[in-house]
Amino acid sequence: REPKMMITEVKKLPCAAGQFFGRPNWGRIFKQNRDKHKGQHIGVFLCGSPIIGEALSRESIKNSDLVGTPGGTRFSFFKENF
């Protein structure tokens, strides 16, 4: 039986690059993606909890420029229901 790894150890693994741990800070995540993909239309997809969907929908709207804004960045939220 192997000992459990601490989160600080997991974050150092090469496969952990770009991963988020714990409760997501949606504002930070959207800002990082907005800065990284300026002027693009970004799809946000969820298959999961409606509560998370509400948060992602709000952040998608909050972090989007108006349609037609020159060089604007837009997030479009899509939720899959089963």
C-alpha positions in Angstrom: 0.0 0.0 0.0 1.5 3.3 -1.1 1.2 6.4 1.1 -1.1 9.2 0.0 0.5 12.1 -1.8 0.0 15.6 -0.5 -1.6 18.1 -2.8 1.7 20.1 -2.9 3.5 16.9 -4.2 0.8 16.3 -6.8 1.1 19.8 -8.2 4.8 19.2 -8.9 4.0 16.3 -11.2 4.4 17.0 -14.9 0.9 15.7 -15.6 -0.6 18.3 -13.2 0.4 21.3 -15.4 -2.7 23.4 -16.1 -4.8 21.5 -13.6 -6.9 23.1 -10.9 -7.3 21.6 -7.4 -10.1 22.2 -4.9 -13.1 24.5 -5.5 -12.6 26.4 -8.7 -12.1 30.1 -8.6 -14.2 30.7 -11.8 -13.3 34.4 -11.9 -9.6 33.6 -12.1 -10.0 30.8 -14.6 -12.1 32.9 -16.9 -9.7 35.8 -16.6 -6.7 33.6 -17.4 -8.5 32.2 -20.5 -9.7 35.6 -21.6 -6.1 36.9 -21.4 -4.7 33.9 -23.2 -7.3 33.9 -26.0 -8.0 37.5 -26.6 -10.3 38.2 -29.5 -11.6 34.6 -29.7 -14.9 32.9 -29.2 -14.5 30.4 -26.4 -16.9 27.5 -25.8 -17.6 26.5 -22.2 -19.1 23.0 -21.9 -20.6 21.3 -18.8 -22.1 17.9 -18.2 -22.8 18.1 -14.5 -24.4 19.9 -11.6 -27.0 22.6 -12.3 -25.4 24.7 -9.6 -22.0 24.7 -11.4 -23.9 25.4 -14.6 -25.4 28.6 -13.1 -21.9 29.8 -12.0 -20.4 29.0 -15.4 -23.3 30.8 -17.2 -22.9 33.9 -15.1 -19.1 34.0 -15.6 -19.5 33.4 -19.4 -21.7 36.4 -19.6 -19.7 38.6 -17.2 -16.4 37.9 -19.1 -17.7 38.4 -22.6 -17.5 41.5 -24.7 -20.6 42.5 -26.6 -21.1 40.9 -30.0 -19.6 43.1 -32.6 -16.9 44.6 -30.3 -13.7 44.9 -32.4 -11.2 42.4 -31.0 -13.7 41.3 -28.5 -13.6 38.0 -26.6 -16.7 35.9 -26.1 -17.6 32.9 -24.0 -20.5 30.7 -24.9 -21.8 28.3 -22.3 -23.3 25.0 -23.3 -24.8 22.5 -20.8 -25.6 18.9 -21.6 -28.5 17.2 -19.9 -29.1 13.5 -19.7 
